[in-house]
């Protein structure tokens, strides 16, 4: 899978989620490795946006390899286990990172 395909996959997952109970969440995702890149997921005014840009006023940033992030999306990697084993790094509010992981399930 390529980085652009990953961003599109996250868009499709996020588009099907009910975020009517969420006011604001902004998470930057840093993908490392050969297919590296940066994108963000923002919930604002009960709408989800996924864009391939840096997000400076974010709640947190998560960093993972493309392979591990794809496993996370597919439900094959538990986010808490990934964090505990160093496959997922969080810069900022860890609680918001957990909220983000629930959005992607």
SEZALO-92172 format. One record per atom (N, C-alpha, C, CB): residue in one letter; x, y, z. Coordinates in steps of 0.2 Angstrom, whole numbers, padded with zeros to 4 digits, always signed. Glycine has a CB too. Example, Ala and Ser with C-alpha at 12.3 -4.5 7.8 and 13.67 -1.06 7.14 Angstrom:
<sites>
A+0066-0028+0039;A+0062-0022+0039;A+0066-0016+0039;A+0057-0022+0045;S+0064-0011+0035;S+0068-0005+0036;S+0064+0000+0039;S+0070-0003+0029;
</sites>
This chain:
<sites>
X+0004-0006+0000;X+0000+0000+0000;X+0004+0006+0000;X-0005+0000+0006;X+0002+0011-0004;X+0006+0017-0004;X+0003+0023+0001;X+0006+0020-0011;X+0006+0028+0002;X+0004+0033+0007;X-0003+0036+0005;X+0009+0038+0008;X-0003+0038-0002;X-0009+0041-0004;X-0015+0036-0003;X-0009+0043-0012;X-0014+0030-0004;X-0019+0025-0003;X-0022+0024+0004;X-0017+0018-0006;X-0017+0025+0008;X-0018+0025+0015;X-0023+0031+0017;X-0012+0025+0020;X-0021+0037+0015;X-0025+0043+0016;X-0032+0042+0014;X-0022+0049+0013;X-0033+0039+0008;X-0040+0038+0005;X-0043+0033+0009;X-0039+0035-0002;X-0040+0027+0012;X-0043+0022+0016;X-0046+0026+0022;X-0038+0017+0018;X-0041+0030+0025;X-0044+0033+0032;X-0050+0038+0030;X-0038+0038+0035;X-0050+0041+0024;X-0055+0045+0022;X-0062+0041+0022;X-0054+0049+0016;X-0061+0035+0019;X-0067+0031+0019;X-0070+0029+0025;X-0066+0025+0014;X-0065+0027+0030;X-0067+0025+0036;X-0070+0030+0040;X-0061+0022+0040;X-0067+0036+0040;X-0069+0042+0044;X-0076+0044+0041;X-0064+0048+0044;X-0077+0044+0035;X-0084+0046+0032;X-0090+0042+0034;X-0083+0046+0024;X-0089+0036+0036;X-0094+0032+0039;X-0095+0033+0046;X-0093+0025+0037;X-0092+0037+0050;X-0092+0037+0057;X-0097+0043+0059;X-0086+0038+0060;X-0101+0041+0064;X-0105+0046+0067;X-0101+0050+0072;X-0112+0043+0071;X-0100+0057+0071;X-0096+0061+0075;X-0101+0067+0078;X-0090+0064+0072;X-0107+0065+0078;X-0112+0071+0081;X-0111+0072+0088;X-0119+0068+0080;X-0107+0068+0092;X-0106+0069+0099;X-0099+0072+0100;X-0107+0062+0103;X-0095+0073+0095;X-0089+0076+0096;X-0088+0083+0094;X-0083+0071+0092;X-0085+0087+0098;X-0085+0094+0096;X-0078+0096+0092;X-0085+0098+0102;X-0073+0093+0095;X-0066+0095+0091;X-0061+0089+0093;X-0064+0102+0093;X-0058+0087+0088;X-0052+0083+0089;X-0048+0084+0083;X-0054+0075+0089;X-0041+0085+0084;X-0036+0086+0078;X-0030+0082+0080;X-0035+0093+0077;X-0029+0077+0075;X-0023+0072+0076;X-0019+0072+0069;X-0026+0065+0078;X-0013+0073+0070;X-0008+0073+0065;X-0006+0066+0065;X-0003+0078+0065;X-0005+0063+0059;X-0002+0056+0058;X+0004+0056+0054;X-0008+0051+0055;X+0009+0054+0057;X+0016+0054+0054;X+0018+0047+0052;X+0022+0057+0059;X+0018+0046+0046;X+0020+0039+0043;X+0027+0039+0042;X+0015+0037+0037;X+0030+0034+0045;X+0038+0033+0044;X+0039+0027+0039;X+0041+0032+0050;X+0045+0027+0037;X+0048+0022+0032;X+0048+0024+0025;X+0043+0016+0033;X+0048+0019+0021;X+0049+0020+0014;X+0043+0024+0011;X+0050+0014+0010;X+0037+0023+0013;X+0031+0027+0010;X+0029+0031+0016;X+0026+0022+0009;X+0034+0036+0017;X+0032+0041+0023;X+0028+0046+0021;X+0039+0043+0026;X+0025+0050+0025;X+0021+0056+0024;X+0017+0058+0030;X+0016+0054+0018;X+0014+0064+0029;X+0010+0067+0035;X+0003+0068+0033;X+0014+0073+0038;X-0002+0067+0037;X-0009+0069+0036;X-0012+0070+0042;X-0013+0064+0032;X-0018+0073+0042;X-0021+0075+0048;X-0029+0072+0048;X-0021+0082+0050;X-0032+0071+0054;X-0039+0070+0054;X-0041+0075+0059;X-0040+0062+0056;X-0047+0078+0057;X-0049+0084+0061;X-0057+0083+0062;X-0048+0091+0058;X-0060+0083+0068;X-0067+0083+0069;X-0068+0090+0071;X-0069+0078+0074;X-0072+0094+0067;X-0074+0101+0069;X-0081+0102+0067;X-0069+0106+0066;X-0085+0105+0071;X-0092+0106+0070;X-0096+0100+0067;X-0093+0111+0064;X-0094+0094+0071;X-0097+0087+0069;X-0096+0085+0062;X-0104+0088+0071;X-0090+0087+0059;X-0088+0084+0053;X-0081+0082+0053;X-0089+0090+0047;X-0080+0077+0049;X-0073+0074+0049;X-0069+0076+0042;X-0073+0066+0049;X-0063+0079+0043;X-0059+0080+0037;X-0053+0076+0038;X-0057+0088+0037;X-0050+0074+0032;X-0044+0070+0032;X-0040+0073+0026;X-0045+0062+0031;X-0034+0076+0028;X-0030+0080+0023;X-0023+0078+0023;X-0032+0087+0023;X-0019+0078+0018;X-0012+0077+0018;X-0008+0083+0019;X-0010+0073+0011;X-0009+0085+0025;X-0005+0091+0027;X-0003+0091+0035;X-0009+0098+0026;X+0002+0095+0037;X+0004+0096+0044;X-0002+0099+0047;X+0010+0100+0045;X-0003+0098+0054;X-0008+0102+0057;X-0005+0104+0064;X-0015+0097+0059;X-0004+0111+0064;X+0000+0113+0070;X-0004+0114+0076;X+0003+0120+0067;X-0010+0116+0076;X-0015+0117+0082;X-0018+0110+0084;X-0020+0122+0081;X-0014+0105+0084;X-0017+0098+0085;X-0018+0096+0092;X-0013+0093+0081;X-0022+0091+0094;X-0022+0089+0101;X-0016+0084+0102;X-0028+0085+0102;X-0014+0080+0097;X-0008+0076+0097;X-0006+0074+0090;X-0010+0070+0101;X+0000+0071+0090;X+0003+0068+0084;X+0004+0061+0085;X+0009+0072+0081;X+0002+0056+0081;X+0004+0049+0082;X+0009+0048+0076;X-0002+0045+0081;X+0014+0044+0078;X+0019+0042+0073;X+0019+0034+0073;X+0026+0045+0075;X+0019+0031+0066;X+0019+0024+0065;X+0022+0023+0058;X+0012+0021+0066;X+0024+0016+0057;X+0026+0014+0050;X+0019+0013+0047;X+0030+0008+0051;X+0020+0013+0040;X+0014+0012+0036;X+0011+0006+0037;X+0016+0013+0028;X+0015+0000+0038;X+0013-0006+0039;X+0009-0007+0045;X+0019-0011+0039;X+0012-0004+0051;X+0008-0005+0057;X+0002+0000+0057;X+0013-0002+0063;X+0002+0005+0054;X-0004+0009+0054;X-0010+0006+0050;X-0003+0016+0051;X-0008+0003+0045;X-0013-0001+0041;X-0016-0007+0045;X-0010-0004+0034;X-0011-0010+0049;X-0014-0016+0053;X-0019-0013+0059;X-0008-0019+0057;X-0017-0007+0061;X-0021-0004+0066;X-0028-0002+0063;X-0018+0003+0068;X-0028+0000+0057;X-0035+0001+0053;X-0039-0005+0052;X-0034+0005+0047;X-0035-0011+0051;X-0038-0017+0049;X-0040-0021+0055;X-0034-0021+0045;X-0039-0018+0061;X-0040-0021+0068;X-0036-0027+0069;X-0047-0024+0067;X-0030-0027+0066;X-0025-0033+0067;X-0020-0030+0072;X-0022-0035+0061;X-0020-0024+0074;X-0015-0022+0079;X-0019-0017+0084;X-0009-0018+0076;X-0019-0019+0091;X-0022-0015+0096;X-0018-0009+0097;X-0022-0020+0102;X-0021-0003+0098;X-0017+0003+0099;X-0014+0003+0105;X-0022+0009+0098;X-0017+0001+0110;X-0013+0001+0117;X-0007-0004+0117;X-0018-0002+0123;X-0008-0009+0114;X-0002-0014+0113;X+0003-0011+0109;X-0004-0021+0110;X+0001-0007+0103;X+0006-0004+0099;X+0010+0002+0103;X+0002-0001+0093;X+0006+0005+0107;X+0009+0011+0111;X+0014+0008+0116;X+0004+0015+0114;X+0012+0002+0119;X+0016-0001+0124;X+0023-0004+0121;X+0012-0006+0128;X+0022-0006+0115;X+0028-0009+0112;X+0032-0005+0108;X+0026-0015+0108;X+0030+0002+0108;X+0034+0007+0104;X+0033+0007+0096;X+0041+0005+0105;X+0028+0003+0094;X+0026+0004+0087;X+0022+0010+0086;X+0022-0003+0085;X+0019+0013+0091;X+0015+0019+0090;X+0018+0024+0095;X+0007+0017+0092;X+0020+0030+0093;X+0022+0035+0097;X+0017+0041+0097;X+0029+0037+0095;X+0016+0044+0103;X+0011+0049+0103;X+0015+0055+0106;X+0005+0047+0108;X+0014+0061+0103;X+0017+0067+0105;X+0010+0072+0107;X+0021+0071+0100;X+0009+0073+0113;X+0003+0077+0115;X-0001+0073+0119;X+0000+0079+0109;X-0008+0074+0119;X-0013+0071+0123;X-0014+0064+0121;X-0019+0075+0123;X-0012+0059+0125;X-0013+0052+0124;X-0020+0050+0124;X-0009+0048+0129;X-0024+0053+0128;X-0031+0052+0129;X-0035+0054+0122;X-0035+0056+0134;X-0033+0059+0119;X-0035+0061+0112;X-0033+0056+0107;X-0033+0068+0110;X-0027+0053+0108;X-0025+0048+0103;X-0029+0042+0104;X-0017+0046+0105;X-0031+0040+0110;X-0036+0034+0111;X-0042+0036+0108;X-0036+0033+0118;X-0045+0042+0109;X-0051+0044+0105;X-0051+0043+0098;X-0053+0051+0107;X-0045+0045+0095;X-0044+0044+0088;X-0044+0037+0086;X-0037+0048+0086;X-0041+0033+0090;X-0041+0026+0088;X-0048+0023+0088;X-0036+0022+0093;X-0052+0025+0092;X-0059+0022+0092;X-0063+0025+0086;X-0062+0025+0099;X-0061+0031+0084;X-0064+0033+0078;X-0063+0029+0072;X-0062+0041+0076;X-0057+0026+0072;X-0054+0022+0066;X-0057+0015+0066;X-0047+0022+0065;X-0059+0013+0071;X-0062+0006+0072;X-0068+0005+0068;X-0063+0004+0079;
</sites>
